[in-house]
Amino acid sequence: MPSPLSVDLRERVVSAVAAVASCHQAAARFGVSVSSASRWSDRFRQEGQLAPKPSGGDHASHRIEAQADLILTIYEARPAIFLRELRDALTERGLQTSTSSLSRFFARRGITRKKGRSTPPSRRART
């Protein structure tokens, strides 16, 4: 993803639009797209902000985090449960999620879901 354009350029475009220039004229003058000039001007009028909005990051974890108690309760009842089984159990309770989001949920809490060894390691030979 390209980096956002500077706040200085945004200020110049918005001030040109405010000084009776159209968005098309300001965009041509400063070498930006018409849609950018229009969005920046609208945002400045409505919010008074010119700084770029944050980009990237996680936008959906708040939905699964809101159900943390339910997820952890199901997991504690059956610690050997597979992620797809946990996903299906959550779907039955009305929470749509994916196995990858559940994996990230457990990773955020430092819960490893590796299965333990069925036999103790041998001292004499590899098992």
trRosetta pair geometry for C-beta under 8 A, 3 or more apart (Angstrom, degrees):
i j d omega theta_ij theta_ji phi_ij phi_ji
1 55 6.3 -154 133 146 154 143
1 56 7.1 -163 34 -59 153 103
4 52 3.6 -8 -173 -79 171 163
4 55 7.4 166 -45 -15 110 131
5 9 5.1 -76 158 71 112 137
5 10 6.4 137 101 -51 104 90
5 32 6.9 -12 -75 -108 173 125
5 36 7.5 61 17 -175 142 145
5 52 7.6 138 48 -66 56 122
6 9 4.8 98 65 6 87 99
6 10 7.0 -148 102 -3 49 87
7 10 5.3 -54 -149 39 38 117
7 11 6.2 45 151 -25 68 102
7 50 5.5 101 -151 115 87 110
7 51 5.8 -18 -98 -96 119 63
7 52 7.8 -119 -74 -15 80 78
8 11 5.7 -51 -150 31 30 113
8 12 6.7 27 153 -16 63 104
9 12 5.8 -54 -150 36 34 110
9 13 6.4 31 154 -17 67 106
9 30 6.4 138 -164 178 93 131
9 32 7.2 130 157 -53 121 133
10 13 5.9 -56 -147 37 30 109
10 14 6.2 25 158 -15 66 110
10 40 5.2 -151 -151 -147 94 140
10 50 4.6 149 121 -178 130 108
11 14 6.0 -59 -144 41 27 107
11 15 6.1 23 160 -16 65 110
11 50 5.9 48 -70 -176 71 168
12 15 5.9 -56 -142 40 27 107
12 16 6.3 29 156 -21 63 107
12 30 6.1 145 106 -101 115 140
13 16 5.8 -56 -150 35 29 111
13 17 6.5 26 153 -16 65 105
13 26 5.1 107 -156 160 73 119
13 27 7.3 48 -143 -82 118 52
13 30 5.2 -104 -83 35 93 160
13 32 6.2 -30 -94 35 147 143
13 36 7.7 -21 158 119 168 94
13 37 5.1 -127 177 -120 125 87
13 40 5.9 58 94 82 124 149
13 41 7.5 -107 128 -55 92 90
14 17 5.7 -53 -147 37 33 109
14 18 6.2 33 152 -19 66 108
14 40 5.5 -115 -68 133 100 107
14 41 5.4 165 -123 -94 78 66
14 44 4.9 70 -144 -6 144 165
14 50 6.4 -106 -9 -107 152 119
15 18 5.5 -53 -143 40 34 113
15 19 6.2 28 156 -17 66 108
16 19 5.8 -59 -144 41 30 106
16 21 4.7 -30 159 45 83 141
16 25 7.5 -139 151 106 116 93
16 26 4.1 146 102 -116 122 108
16 29 6.4 -153 -166 68 162 145
16 30 7.2 -175 13 -29 155 121
17 21 5.8 -87 -99 75 34 85
17 22 7.4 2 -129 172 78 14
17 23 5.8 24 -114 -85 121 63
17 26 4.9 -56 -61 -26 80 160
17 37 6.3 152 -62 173 131 101
17 41 4.5 -66 99 -98 160 136
18 41 7.5 -179 -52 -135 76 103
21 25 4.4 -121 -175 87 100 124
21 26 4.9 119 113 -55 125 91
21 29 7.4 -30 -179 -1 155 144
22 25 4.8 96 52 7 78 100
22 26 7.0 -150 91 -2 40 87
23 26 5.8 -56 -142 42 32 109
23 27 6.0 34 158 -22 66 109
23 34 5.5 90 131 -161 104 79
23 37 4.4 152 -161 108 87 116
23 38 4.6 31 -146 -70 158 79
23 41 6.5 -117 -95 8 105 146
24 27 5.9 -56 -145 36 25 111
24 28 6.4 22 158 -15 62 108
24 34 5.5 0 -97 -115 61 119
24 37 7.9 -176 -56 71 21 148
25 28 5.9 -57 -148 38 29 108
25 29 6.1 29 155 -22 64 111
26 29 5.6 -55 -144 36 30 114
26 30 6.3 -3 167 8 66 111
26 37 5.0 149 92 -151 111 141
27 30 6.7 -74 -141 51 23 87
27 31 7.9 -130 171 48 54 4
27 32 5.2 -101 -141 78 74 73
27 33 6.1 -35 -155 135 129 16
27 34 4.5 -109 -4 -85 170 54
27 36 7.0 125 -116 60 108 89
27 37 4.2 -115 -68 -15 94 142
28 31 7.7 28 -172 -71 25 38
30 37 7.8 136 51 -88 120 115
32 36 4.8 -95 160 77 115 134
32 37 5.8 135 93 -51 115 90
33 36 4.5 97 61 3 86 102
33 37 7.1 -154 95 -3 48 84
34 37 5.7 -55 -150 38 34 111
34 38 6.2 34 152 -18 67 109
35 38 5.6 -55 -146 40 31 113
35 39 6.1 32 156 -19 67 107
36 39 5.8 -54 -142 38 30 109
36 40 6.1 28 159 -18 65 108
37 40 6.0 -55 -143 38 26 109
37 41 6.3 24 158 -17 62 110
38 41 5.9 -59 -147 38 27 109
38 42 6.2 24 158 -16 64 109
39 42 5.9 -58 -145 39 28 109
39 43 6.1 25 159 -17 65 110
40 43 5.9 -57 -144 39 27 109
40 44 6.2 27 157 -20 64 108
40 50 6.6 41 -162 -136 99 78
41 44 5.8 -56 -146 36 28 110
41 45 6.4 27 156 -17 64 107
42 45 5.8 -57 -149 37 30 109
42 46 6.1 13 160 -7 67 114
43 46 6.0 -64 -139 46 28 101
43 47 5.5 -29 -178 33 69 112
43 49 5.9 -64 152 72 104 87
43 50 7.5 135 101 -97 111 41
44 47 7.2 -69 -111 59 16 72
44 48 6.5 44 -163 -120 53 22
44 49 6.8 -134 -99 62 52 38
44 50 5.7 23 -90 -75 105 83
52 55 7.4 -29 147 -26 116 105
54 57 6.7 9 143 3 116 138
58 61 4.7 23 147 -10 133 115
60 63 5.7 -35 -178 19 71 115
60 64 7.3 53 137 -5 82 100
60 101 7.0 -70 109 -118 118 135
61 64 5.9 -62 -156 45 50 102
61 65 5.6 51 149 -25 79 111
61 101 7.4 -173 -102 -155 67 101
61 104 7.1 -98 -105 117 113 126
61 105 7.6 166 -145 -86 94 77
61 108 7.8 104 -160 -47 139 157
62 65 5.5 -55 -137 42 32 114
62 66 6.4 44 158 -31 63 100
63 66 6.1 -51 -158 22 27 113
63 67 7.5 3 151 2 57 106
63 97 7.7 180 111 -91 111 99
64 67 6.0 -68 -159 46 40 100
64 68 7.6 81 141 -69 64 68
64 71 7.3 41 -178 -44 88 150
64 95 7.8 104 -113 178 66 123
64 97 5.7 85 -96 -115 112 136
64 101 5.5 178 -47 153 157 118
64 102 7.4 -150 -155 -83 144 54
64 105 5.4 -104 137 -83 133 127
65 68 5.5 1 -162 -48 47 109
65 105 7.5 -171 -76 -124 63 98
67 70 4.7 -43 -178 41 88 118
67 71 5.8 91 122 -25 89 99
67 90 7.4 94 140 -144 149 118
67 95 5.4 67 -108 -115 173 152
68 71 5.8 -59 -146 39 32 110
68 72 6.0 23 161 -13 69 111
68 105 7.6 -172 -110 -166 81 116
69 72 6.1 -60 -143 42 26 105
69 73 6.1 30 157 -24 63 109
70 73 5.8 -56 -147 33 27 113
70 74 6.6 23 157 -14 63 105
70 90 7.2 108 127 -117 119 91
70 93 6.7 -171 -174 120 139 157
70 95 7.1 145 99 -16 148 153
71 74 6.1 -58 -153 37 29 107
71 75 6.2 25 152 -16 65 112
71 86 7.2 59 -149 179 83 120
71 90 6.9 5 -94 -89 82 126
71 102 7.3 -170 -148 -130 131 94
71 105 6.5 -47 147 146 164 151
72 75 5.4 -55 -141 41 34 113
72 76 6.0 34 159 -21 68 106
73 76 6.0 -54 -142 36 26 107
73 77 6.5 28 156 -20 61 106
74 77 5.8 -56 -152 33 30 112
74 78 7.0 -29 166 35 64 95
74 81 7.1 -44 144 30 91 170
74 86 6.1 132 118 -136 129 88
74 89 5.5 150 -153 116 146 144
74 90 7.3 -124 10 -64 166 80
75 78 7.1 -91 -149 67 25 63
75 79 6.5 53 167 -106 70 51
75 81 6.5 -126 -120 43 56 124
75 86 6.7 19 -79 -116 82 133
75 106 8.0 156 -119 -95 158 112
75 111 7.7 41 158 160 154 158
76 79 6.8 12 -132 -68 29 84
78 81 4.2 80 111 -47 111 108
78 85 8.0 -74 109 116 143 132
80 115 7.0 56 -134 -112 93 93
81 85 5.0 -127 -171 86 91 122
81 86 5.1 105 130 -58 125 93
81 89 7.7 -32 -166 -2 147 142
82 85 4.5 92 58 6 83 104
82 86 7.0 -149 94 -5 43 86
83 86 5.5 -54 -147 38 34 113
83 87 6.2 40 152 -23 66 104
83 99 4.2 92 131 -148 122 98
83 102 5.1 159 -152 89 103 133
83 103 6.2 -9 -115 -60 152 85
83 113 7.5 85 -57 129 95 168
84 87 5.4 -47 -146 34 34 117
84 88 6.5 37 153 -19 63 103
84 99 5.6 -25 -74 -84 65 129
85 88 5.7 -52 -149 36 33 112
85 89 6.4 34 151 -19 65 104
86 89 5.6 -52 -147 36 33 112
86 90 6.4 32 153 -17 65 105
86 102 6.0 139 97 -156 127 157
87 90 5.8 -57 -150 38 30 110
87 91 6.4 34 151 -24 65 105
87 97 6.0 -132 -130 81 87 87
87 98 6.9 2 -123 -159 136 18
87 99 5.5 -70 -44 -72 142 72
87 102 6.2 -119 -70 -23 90 145
88 91 5.5 -49 -146 31 34 115
88 92 6.7 39 153 -21 63 100
89 92 5.8 -49 -155 30 33 114
89 93 6.9 19 150 -7 62 108
90 93 5.7 -65 -153 45 37 105
90 95 4.2 -64 171 73 99 108
90 96 7.9 167 120 -79 102 14
90 97 5.8 -13 106 28 147 114
91 94 7.7 84 -173 -48 31 9
91 95 6.8 -99 -80 70 33 55
91 96 6.2 53 -111 -98 82 56
91 97 7.9 -135 -64 30 77 70
97 101 5.1 -116 -174 74 100 129
97 102 6.1 103 130 -50 128 91
98 101 4.8 94 56 7 83 99
98 102 7.1 -145 96 -2 46 86
99 102 5.5 -55 -151 38 36 113
99 103 6.3 43 149 -25 67 103
100 103 5.4 -47 -148 32 35 116
100 104 6.6 34 153 -15 64 101
101 104 5.6 -50 -148 38 36 110
101 105 6.3 48 148 -28 64 102
102 105 5.2 -46 -147 29 36 120
102 106 6.6 31 156 -13 65 101
103 106 6.1 -56 -152 38 30 105
103 107 6.3 31 150 -20 64 109
104 107 5.4 -54 -143 38 35 115
104 108 6.4 42 156 -25 66 100
105 108 6.1 -53 -155 28 27 111
105 109 7.0 8 152 -3 59 109
106 109 5.9 -67 -153 46 36 104
106 111 4.3 -89 -164 72 89 104
106 112 7.6 130 150 -89 115 17
106 113 5.9 14 154 -35 163 114
107 110 7.5 40 -173 -74 33 28
107 111 7.7 -93 -63 51 22 66
117 120 6.8 105 107 -98 132 28
117 121 7.0 -47 -171 -49 170 75
119 127 6.5 -124 85 171 122 158
121 127 6.3 -157 -139 18 56 125
122 125 5.4 -17 112 58 142 59
122 126 7.1 168 58 -127 115 5
122 127 4.9 131 0 -46 110 108
